[in-house]
């Protein structure tokens, strides 16, 4: 949560409310109150003489301290954000091991063909169509007559690069690859292709170069990026890959060297078939285009099989067909939903067992193997009609050692996959040798990690279960020599399990130190924030500190010398342990923060004395406010796993808000009804599915609703009700303002029309018209600039911002999320109305006050001190900020990024531009919250920066919770993105 808060702080100036410059109001009569504080002001101030209102100016030292605190906050959150990668997402790759070739009597196959249908779901592959016909008749025939089948379970992130790395290299993706867009290799790793004698590969330019670009013994080719157009039927990409492969074999008939290359053993052929993924993104996996692409993939698999068998005629080719990930119903992938993780696996040919037929009484799905510590207990659907054939599920990383063993290659040196022997047709002796080679390869990784950690640790703690690993290896070798294969297999699998546990042990070796350091750092940061807010934004007497310190300069110097000493000592220890540079940054940041706390120890003791002397009623109020804030923050944490919590939140908030307005503020009954309706309207959206169905009619309706809300806001802007004078002051009868409003309304209408035109044309012609694309970009760009020229009153500026972001949001919407934009804006407007009415009713209703309101000089901009009741403003900001995340989906999952949202701007695959547009769409509701928050701090005259510091404080409480939740889920299932 801390990341978004920092961005909030940096983004506020872009559309900050350009209110008039401070001006001094006329001197009031002696009996007239000029204190504009809210109802929460202390009664003790009521009888004191009030000073004349002056433009507020904070001391230079305070402003300097604020600047340094902002810089410190940005640096701290940036550094601590990187700690997530060091703790949970550290690269599993180590180098320096030797390959372990299996001691087989003979390799089961001379060559291997790997066919990967990118984005192919298991259910869409196995199930029949509406006419009862199966979409993959060839591969279905293979399952029933020639080979084995199952479901390959991928792990998040279910993206193309991590899936292929898991399939071909046998380990789950190095998360540092995310910084390079899943394309480049941050750390070089071994793969089946590396171990092969030669590799032939054709397919996507985003996948094939990962494995072949630096591989000398490879022949490969890719099509241009421009071919990946979401506006076309992408099945031609699969045909392109096969055509290139077929052309290569045809050329070998006339090329002697090429033919010799193809006839050698340990040959690996890889065809990457991207059509299903592209068509799934563009048209959804239940569309006719996607389902037809499944048939195309099956036809290509049959063509490859016929081509290979007719060319070699030796029955020495093994075939593996699978997918890197699935596809959600809304055409996206990335998280751990079964539609994304479950992919088909079919293997046949040389070295593969024949189908195992099951009796009717057998239950093939009971007692399935564990998949990422989760038992697979989902029975085979009846409509697959495969209950009579044994199903063997695997982890996706298990496919790499399977392919390596088939052609007699060593398992990839960084592989963590377990060899699925149920697929292999080997003798008992060869089967045990293959499993033992797989075990030794994993054990070598463990030994290398243990060696590296021991060489750099001052106090090394070994992994005790494998202290006598060499005797275990000797015992297995002895069992093999005595031909006790069953016992040897059991011991080999147990040793492999312990080696995997040892890898996890050293992968998490530094967890305790790092988590302790980061937790103490966050706590220190929050204490520093509290100290700064108390010193700079409250009325806490500053002379308390003076009474507690005889010589502040000497004390500060001693404290900083002590801090530098501890930094130096920790740096020496970290250097001796050869720790990464970021470890130094984590420790230095934590020590620095606690050094500042010790420096302010006198002030903290003074605060404690002051609280001890306060009445019990105030202490109770402080504790109850803190408890309520913590409960709300915990609910927000839970909402990351169940967004329906926001429905209950706004149902309750609507009742409480309307009751408060009607009973305590005693404002207009219409305002109470409006608050109730707006909150209940917004509560509907978190009940809707995160997978947004396409509905252009809703988008067009939302354009009309946006115009109606803007017209109502403009009417309120011209209304003279006293409650709203805080929002409409500084209005001028400027004819340019009316023209600007009309122009913005016209742009909203044009964007609604373009939604219909662009979608209709693309659905009929399967392409985006260049004129439509130009208009969409122009309307979105111009609309966002216009709010800069709006009037400076609160309501006028906010209405203009609302209209300014509406066109790009509509053009990026595909369904009900467009209506969410209007509902969300209604709640924000209601929040402003309530704060304005509350402030008005708390003021003294004198003729001078009313005259001041009418003259537009109600704000002298003398910021008052923060009070305990002001905590509601940053707390509501955090709630609404989270609603902006979860109002139309689950932002915690990358699969909620609906890629079809960008098709009115671009259809040719461009991951960074598409991701930028999607993130910008999600950012638009945040802009509304930020601008509303900025307006409210101006209306109630509290320091905006002080409120932002409170927002960061609340967010970092949630951050610590998420920090440990990540540890919990990481240990349970190992994925780093789903949670």
N, C-alpha and C positions, 0 to 999 in steps of 0.2 A: 503493500500500500504506500510505502514511502515514495516510490518512484513517481506516481501520478501527482502527489502533493508537490514535489519539487517543480514539476512542469507547470503546475497551477501558478506557483509563485512567479515563474518566469514569463507566463503567458498573459498575465492580467493586464499589462500595459497596452496590449494590442488593441483591445476594444474597451479600455477603461472609460468610465463615464466622464466625458469632458464637461464637468460642471463649471459654473462661473468662478472667477477668482474670488478669494476671500474678501469680504467687505465688512466694515464695522456697521452694526445696526445703530439706529438713533439711541441716544442715552435714554433709558427708561426712567420713569419716576421712581423715587426712593422705595415706594411700597411694591413695585412690580418686580416679580422674580424673573431673572434672566437665565436661571439654570435650566438647561434643556435636557437634563438627565431623565432617564426612564423612571418608572414607578419604583424600581429597585434601589434608588438612591438612599443613603443613610439618613434616618430621621434627625440625627445629630446636627446635620447641616442646615436644617430648616430654619432655625432661628438666627443664624449668623448673617451678618451683612454680606451681600453678594458683590463681587467686583464687577466692573464694567466688562462686557465681552470683548476679548481681544483675539486677533488672529493667532491661532495656536502655532507654537514653534517649540520643538523639543531641543534640548541642549545638544551642542555639537558632539560632546562625548557620547551621548546616547545614540545619535545617528551613526557615529563611527563604529560603535559597538554593534549596532544592527547590521551594518554592512559586513563586518567581519563574521558575525553569526550566520548570515546568509551564505557567505562563501564557505564557512566551515560546514554548514548543513549540506550544501551541494557536494562538497568533497567527501564528507562522511558517507552520505547515501550512495554515492558513486563507488567508493571503495568497498563498502560493506555489501553492495549488490554483487560485486565481483566475488565476494566470499562464497556466494551460493555455488559458483562453479568449482571452487576449491574444495568445498565440503561435500556437495551432493553429486556434482557432475564432472568430477575429475576424470581425465582421460584414463581409460583402462589399459592403454597400449604401453608395453615395455619392449625393449629391444635387447638383443644379446643372447637369445636362445638359439639352439640348433634344431633343425627340423627332425621329426621322428617318423621315418617311413615305416609303413606297416610291413611286417615280415610275412607276406602272403606267399603261398606256393606259386600263384600266378594272379595277376590283376584280373578281376572279373570282366572288365571291358577294355578295349583299346582306345575308345573315344567316348566323349560325353557331349550330349546336346542339352543345353539349358534354355527353356522357353519361359520367359517371364511376361505375363499379361498384366501390365501396370494398371492398378486400380480395379481388379476383378474381384468381386465379392463371391464368397463361397456359395451362398444361397442362390444367387442369380446364375451361377454356373451349373449347379446340380439340379435345380428344380425345373419342372416342365413349363412350357408356355401355356397360354390360355386354351390352346387346342389340345393339350396333353402331350405335345411333342417336346422332346428334350433338345436344348439348344446346342449341345455339344455331343452329337451322336458318335463321332469317332473316338473321343476320349472316354466316353461312357462305355463304348465297346472294349477299350483297353482295360478299364476297371473290371469288367465282367469276364474278360478272356485272357489278358496278357500280364497284368501288373497289379500293383497295390495302390491304395488310395487312402486319403485322410484329409484332415484340416490342419493347415499350418497356422500356428498362432503367433502373430506379430506382437511386438511391444511398442507402446508409444515412445517417441513420436511416430505415428504411422504416416510417414512421408516417403517419397520415392528413394532418396539417397540413403536414409537409415535402413530402409527395407532391403535394398540391394547390398549394402555393406553387410547386413546380417546374413543374407543368403550366400554371398560369395566369399566373405571373409570370416564369418562365423562369430562375430561379436556385435554387441549392440552399440550403436553409433557413438563415436566420440562427440560429446555435446559441444565442444569448442568449434565444431564445424558449422554451428548455427551462425557464427560471426562471419562466415564466408558464403552464406546463402546455400548451404548444403552441397556446394559444388566442389570447391578445392579441398585438398587433403591437408588439414592443419598438421597432422602427424602421419608419416608414411606407415602403412601397415601391410602385412602379408595377406595373400588371398589364394584361392584355388587357381586363379589365372597366373599368378606369379610362379606357382609350383609346376604348372603345366609345361609341356615341351613347346606347345604353340597354342595360341588362342585366336579364334576368329570371332568377331563381334560386329553387329550392325544394330543401329537403333538411335535413340534420342541423344542430342548433343549435351543434355544435362546429366546423363548417366554413363554412357559408354566411355567418355574420356576420363572419368574418375578412376577406372581400372586399367585402361589401355594406353593412355597418353604417354606414360613414362615406361611402358613395357616394350622392350625391344623385340621379344619373340611374339609379336601380335600382328594381326591384320584386321583393321577395323575401319568403319565408316559411319558417318552420321549425316542426317539431313539438316538443312538450315533451320534456324530458330523460327523464321517466318512461316514455316509449314505448320507450326503449332497454333492454328487459328481456331478459337472457340466458336466461331461463327460457321464452321463447315463440319461435314462428317469426317471425323479424324481417322476412320478406319483405313483410309489410304496410307496412313503412316505405317500401319502393320504390313500392308502390301509392299510398301517401299523396302522395309527391312528384309522381307522374304525375297523380293526381286533382286536385291543386292547379293544375297546369299546364293541364290540360284545362278546368278551371273558369274559368281566366283567359280562355282563348280563347272559351269559351261566353259569358262576360260581354261580350266585345268586340263581339258581334253586336248588343247593345243599347246599348253605350257608345261614342259616336263618338270621344271623345278617346282611349280605350284602343285603338280600332281604328287611329286615325292613328298612335299610338305603335308599334303592331305593324307597320305598313306602311312605316315609315321604314328607311333603309339602316343598315349598321353595327350591326345588332342582334345581341346575343349572348344565347343561352339556355343556362343551366347547370342540369342536374338531377343532384343528388347522391344516389346509390342506396346506402344503408348496409347493406342486408339481408345481402349476402354476408359482410361484415366481422363483423357481430354473430353471425350463424349460424356462421361459421367459428370464432370464439372459443368459442362455447357448445357446438358439436357437432362440431368438427373439419371440415376441408375435404373429407374423403372421406365424410362423412355424407350420408344421403339428403336431409336438410333443406338443407344447403349446395348440393348438386348440383341440387336442385330450384330453388333460388334463382337458379342460373345460367339456367335456363329462364325464370324470371320476368323477369330482366333482359333477355333476348332478346325476350320478348314486349313489354316496355315500349319497347324500341328500335324495334320494328316499329310499335307504336301511335303513338309520337312521329312517326315518319317518315310514316305515313299521315295523321296529323292535320295536319302541316305542309304536305304536298303538296296535300291537299284544301282547305286554308285559303288558301294563297297562289297555287297553280296557275301558278307562273312558272319553276320549275326553277332558282331562284336561292338555294337553301339548301344550305349545306355541313354535313356531319355528321362528328363525330369521336367515336368510342367507345373508351374506354380504362379503366385502373384506376390508382389511386394507389400501390398496393403489392399484393403477393401475400399468402400465408398459409402458414405452415409446417404440417407434418403434425400437430403437436400443438396447432394453433389459436392461434398467436401470430405476431408479426412484429416487426421492429425491426432485425435484423442484415442482413448482406449475402449470405445464402444465396440461391441462384437461385430457390427457391420463394417468396422474399419480394421479390426484385428484378425478376423477369420477369413482365411484365403484357401483356395483349393490346392491340393497337392496330389499329383498323379505321377507315378514312376513305373517304367517298364523297360524291357530290353535286356541286354546282357547284364548279369549279376543281380537282377531283380527277381524276387520271388513271384510265383504265380498267385492268382487270387486264392484266398482261403474262404471256402464256403462254410457258412454257419448253419447249424440246425435251428429249427424254429424255436426250440426251447432255450437256446443260448441268448445271452443279453450282452451284445458287444460293447455297449456303452457303460456298463457297470465296471468300476475299478479302473477307469482310464488313468493314464499317467498324469502326474502333476505338471501343470503348465504355469511357470512363474509363481510357484507356491499356491496356485489356485486349481483345485481339482476340476477337471472337465467333466461335468455330469449332465450335459445337454444331449439328450438322445437324438439319433439321426432322424430328421423329419420324415414322416411317412411318404410325403409326395416325392422325395428323392428316390424312393423305391430301391434302396441299396442296403436294406437291413440284412440281406442274406450274404453280404460280402464283408469280411473283416475290415474294420476301419481303424487305422493307426494314426492318431494325431501326434504332431511333433511341435516343439518350439521352432521358431523360424531359424534360429542359429544352428539347429541340428542338421539342416540341409547341407551346410558346408562340409562337415566331416563325411556325410553320406556321399556327396559327389567326389570328394577326394579319395575315399576308399574304393569307389567303383572303378577308378582308373589307376589305382595303385599309387596315389600321390600322398605325401605327408599332409596331415591336417594343417590348415593355416596356423601359423605360430601364435596368433593372438585369439584364436577361436576359443569360445567357451561352450560350444555346442556338444551335446552328447550323441554319440553315434546311434541312430535308430536301427538296431539289428533286425527288427521285424521286416524291414524292407529288403535286406540283403540275402542272396542265395549263396551261402558260403558253407564250407565244411566246418565242423565244430572247432577244429584247430585254427583255421583261418579266422573264424569269427572271434575267438578269444584273442588272437594276435591283433586283430583290427581294433578291438575295444581297448586292449592294453596300450597300443600306440596312441589312441585317443587320450587315454588316461595320462600317459607319460608327457604328452604335449601340454596338457593343462597343468600337470605337476611342474613342468619346466618353467611355466609362467610364474607359478607360486614361488619356486625356489629363487627365481631372478628377482622378484619383488622383495622377498625376504632378504636377499643379499644386499640389494640397494638400500633398503631401510636400515639394516644393521650397520652398514658402512657409514651412515650419516647420523646415527642416533647415539646420544650420550648414554641413554639408558634404554636398551633394547628389550622389548617384550616379545618373545617368539610365540608362534602359534603352536601350542603344546600338542594338539592331536596328531600333528605330523612330525613330531620330534624324531621318530624312528621310521621315517618313510622308506629309507633304504632297505631295512629288514622286511618291510611289507612288499617291496618290489621283488626281493630275493625269494620271498615265500611264494609269490605268484609265479615267478619263473620256475620254481621247483615243482609247483603243481602242474604247470604246462608240460614240463619234462616227464612227469609221471602220468600224463594224459588224463588228469582229473580236471577236465575242461569246465564242468559245471561249477565246481568250487572256485576254480581260477576266475571264471566269469564273475561270480558273486563278489570275490575279493577285489577284482579290478573295478567293478562298478562302485563299490564302497570307497575305494581309494580315490576314484574320480570325484565322488561326492565330497569327500573331505578336502580335496584339492580346490574344488570350487568354493567351499566354505573358507579356505585359507586365502584365496584371492579376495573374497569379500572382506576378510579381516584386515588385510593390508591396504585395501582400497579405502577403508574407513579408519585407518590407524590414527590419523591426526584429528579425528572428529571432536573428541572431548576438549582438547586444547583450543581448537578453533571456535567451537560453539560457546565455550566459556568466555573467550576473548570478545566475540561479537556480542554476546548477551550483555556482558559488563559494559561494552561500548555503547550499546543502545540505551541502557539504563543511565549511564553517565550523560549521554546526550540529552535525555529527557529531563534529568535534574538541571542541567545547564539551561534548558529552555524555560523551566519553571522559575529559576533564579532570575533570568533576564526579564521575563514577563512581570514578576513581582517588583523588580527594581525600576523598570522603565514604563510600565503601563498601569500600575496601581498606585493607590495613595499610601502605601506602606511607608512609614517614616524612615527617611534615609539616615537620620542621626543615630538610629540603633546600631548601625555598623560602626559609626565613629566611636561609640562608647565601648565597643568590644575590641577595638584594635588601637594599640598605642602608636604604632608606627606601621601603617599599611605597606609602605614601600619595602621596608626590611622584611616583613612577613612574606610578601609576594616574591621577593628575590629568593628567600630560603625555600619556598615551596617549589619554584621553578627549577632551582638547582637540584632539589631532590627528584623532581620529575625527569630532568635530563639524566641524572644518575641511573634511574631505573630504565630509561630508554636505552642508554648505553649498555647496561648489563644484559637486558633482554636481547639487544642486537648481537652481542658477542655470543650468547647462547644459540641464537638462530643461525648465525654464521657457522658455528661449529657443527650444527646439525644440517648444514647445507640446505636450509629452507628457502623456498622461493621468495622473491623480493616482496610479493604481496603480503606474505606473512609478517614481514617487518612493518608494512603499512598498517595492518590490522592492529598490531600490538602498540605501535606508536600512537595511533589515533585514540585507542582506549586509555593509554596512560595520560595523554594530553588532556582528555576530557575529565578524568578524575583529578588531575592536577588543578584544573580550574575549579573543581568542586571544593577541594581542600583550601584553595585560595579564598573562596567565599564562605568558609566554614563559620566565620564570625557572623556573617549576615544570616546564614541558615539557623544558627543558634538564637539569633534575635527574633527570627520568624517564629521559631518554636516557642520562645517566651511570650511573644505577642499572642499566639494562638492559645497558650495555656491560661492567659489572663482574660480571654474573651468569654462572654456568657455562654452557658451550655446550649442555649437555643441556637446561637450562631454556629457552634461546633457541630451540632446535630444537622443543621442545614448544609454545612460544608460536606459532612460525611454522606448524607443522603444524596446530594448532588453528584458526588464522586461515584457512589454505588450505582445510581441510575445511568451515569455515563458509561461505566464499565459494562453494565448489563446490555446497553444499546450496542456497544462495540462488540460484545460477544455474539449478539444476534447478527451483526454484520459479518462476523467471521463465519458463522454457520450458514449465512446466505450464499456463500461461495459454493456450497454443496447442495443447497436447496433454495432456489430463488423465490419459491412460493411464499417464503417468509415475508417478502415485501408486500404481498397481497394483504396479509393480516396487519402488517405495519401501517399501511395507508388506510385500511378500514378503521382501525383504532384512531389513527391520526385525524381522519376526517371527522369522527365523532367528537374527539377531544377538542380539536381546533374550532369546530362550529360551536360547541358548547362554551368554550372560553370566550369566543367573540361575542356571543349572545349574552352571556351572563356577567363577565367581568369587564370586558371592554365596553359593552353596551353600544356597539356600533350598529350600523344599518342591518336589519334582518336579512337583506339581500346578500350581504357579505358573508354571513354565517352559512346561508344556503349554498353560496358559491363555493366556499371552502369545502363543505361536505361533498358536493357533487364532483369537484375537481379531484379530490383525493380518491374518491371511490372510482372515478373514471380511470385514473392511473393504476389503481390496484388490479384492474382486469388484465393488464398486459403481462404480468409475471405469472399468470395462469396459462398463458398461451404457449404453444410448443416452441422450443428454441430453434427447431428446424422450420424456418419461415416459408410457408407455401407461397408460390407466386400468385399475386392477385393485383393486376394493374388497376382494376376499378377502385380498390381501396387507396392506391396511391393517388389517383386522380381525385377521389373524394377528399383525401387529406389536403390537397391543394386548395380546394374550395373551403375547407374548414380553417386552414391557415389564414385565408383572406378574411373570413368572418371574425376570427379572433383579433386580427389586426384592426379591423373596423371598430370592433367593440372597444379595444384599447384606445383607439383614437377618439372615440366618443368620451371615454372616461377622462382622457387627457384634456378635453375641452370643458369638462364638467367642473362646476365651482364648489362642489361639496368640500367642507373643511377637512374631512379625513384625507382627501387626495391632494390637498394643496402642497403637501410635502413632495409629492411626485410630479406635480405640474408646474412648479415655480420655474421662473426664467423662460417660460414660454413667450414667444413673440408672434405677432401676426405677420408671419413671413410667408408670402405667396410661394416662395421656392420650396418651403416645407411641404405644402400640399402637392406640388409637382413631384417632389421626391417620393412621397408616399404613393402616389398614383403609379409612378414608374416602377417602384418595387412590387406593387400589386400586379402590374402587367408582367413582370419577369416571373413571378410565381405562377401566373396563368400560363405563360409560354412554356415553362418547365413541365407543367402538368400535361400540356398538349404534346410536348416532345417525348414524354414517357410513353404515351400511346403510339405516336408515330414511329419512334425508334424500335419499340418492341414488336409492333405489327410488321414493319419492314423486315426486321431480322428474322422473325419466325417464318415469313413467306419466302425470303430470298437467302436465308441463312448467312447473312453478312450485314455488317453495319455500314449504312450509307455514309459516305464521306461528308456530305452536307449536314446530315443530322449530327455527326460527330463534331463538326465545327461549331454548330449552333449550341450544342450541349456544353462544350468547353467555354464558349463565349458567355453564355448566360450565367453559368456557375461562377466564372471569374469576375464579371462585372458586378453581380449581385453582392458579392462579399466586400466590395470596396465602398458601396453606397452608404453604409452606416456611418462612415467617417464624416459625412456631410449633413447628418441629421441635427435636429435641435438639441440643446444641451440639457433639457429637463430630463429627469430620471425616466419617466414613462415614455417620452418620445424617443429617447435613445435606445431603450430596451426594445421597444416595438420595432424600431428600424433594424436592430441586430437580429431580432426574431425573423423578420422578413428577409434580411440579407443572407442568412444561412439556410433559409427554406429551399431555394432552388437547387443548390448542390445536394442537399439531403434528399429531396424528392427524386432527383435524377439517379441517386445511388440506392434508391429503395426499390424493393420488389413486392412488398406486401404490407402487413399490418404495422411494421415498424415506422412507416410514414405517419400513421395516425398517432403513434406513440409520441412523435415530435410535438404535436399539438397538445396532447394531454399533459405532457411534461411541462410545456410552457405555461399551461393554465395553472398548474400547481405552483410554479415559480412566481407567477403574477399574484396568486393568492397569498404567498408568503410575504411579498412586499406589501400588499394591502393590509395584512394583519399587523406587521411591524409599524406601518405608518399610522394605522388606527390606534394601536397601543400607545405610540408616542404622543399622538394628539390628545388622547384621553388622559394621559399622565401629566400633561402640561396644565398650567393655570390658565383658565379661560378668561382672560382679561381683554379689554378693548385694545390695549397695546399689543397683546399677542396676536389678536385677529388682524389688526392693522399691519403688523409685521409679516404675517402670512400673506396677506394680499399684496403687499409691496414686494414680495419675493425675497425678503431679507431674513427669513427664518433661520438660515444657517450662517452663523458667524465663523464657522469652521473651527471653533474652539473645541478640540477633541477632549472629551471627558475621560476620566480613568475607567479602566475595566472594572466591572463588578461581577460577583458570582453569578447573577442572573444572566449575564451576557454569554455564559457558556452555552446557552441554547443555540446561539447563532453558528459557531463552528461545528457544533454537534449536528445540527440540521444540514449544514453544508456537507459533512462527511456522509450522512445518510443519502442525500440527493446525488452526491457524486457517485456513490455505489449504485444507486438506481439507474444512473446514466450508463453504468457498465452493464447491468443485468436486465434492463427494461425490455430488451428485445432478443436476449440470448444469454449464453453463458460465456462471458468474455474470458473466463479462466481457461477455456479450451480454444485452441486455434481453429478447430473444426467449425466454430460458430461464425467464422469469417465467411459470409456467403459470397463466393467469388462471382456469381452471376450478377451481383450488384454493380459491377464495374463495366458491364457489357455495353452500356450506353456511352461509354467513353473510350474503351479499348477492348478488342477481342483477341488480338495476337498476343500470345503468351509472353508476358514480361513480369516476372515475379516481383521485382522491387516496385515498379510503378503500380501494379495491381495491389500489392500490400499497402503501399502508401495511400492509395485511394480508400481502401477499406479502413485503415487506421484513421484517416481524416474523417470518414463518415462517423466512426465511433467517437471522434473528438468533438463533433459539433454539439451534442448535448452538454458536454463538459463546458464549452464556451458559454452556453446559456447560464449554467450554474455559477460560473466564475463571475460573469457580469452582474448577475443578480446579487451575489454575495458582496461584490464591490459596492453596488448601489445601496444595500442595506447598511453597510458600515458607514457610508456617508450620511444616510438618513438619521441613524441613531447617534451619530457623531462619536464613534469609538475608533481607536487606531486600527486601520486595516491590517498593517503588518503584524500588530500584536495578535489579531485574530488568526492570521495565517500561521503564526507560531503555535497557537493552540490547536489549529487543524493538524499541523505536523505532529504535535504531541499525541493527539488522539490516534492518528494514523500509525504512529510508531508503536503504540500499545498493541494494535492489531498486527503489526509487522513481527513483533516478537512471538506472538501466538502462531502465526503462519510459519515462522522460522522452525519451530518445533513440530508443527504439523507435517511439514515437508519431511522431517526426519522420520516421523512415524510411518508415513505412506511409502517413503523410499525403502524402508526396511521390510515392509509387507510385500510389495510387488515389484520393486526395483525400477519402476518407470519414473522418468524425471519430468514429464510434461503433463500427464493426465491430471495431476492434482495441483 
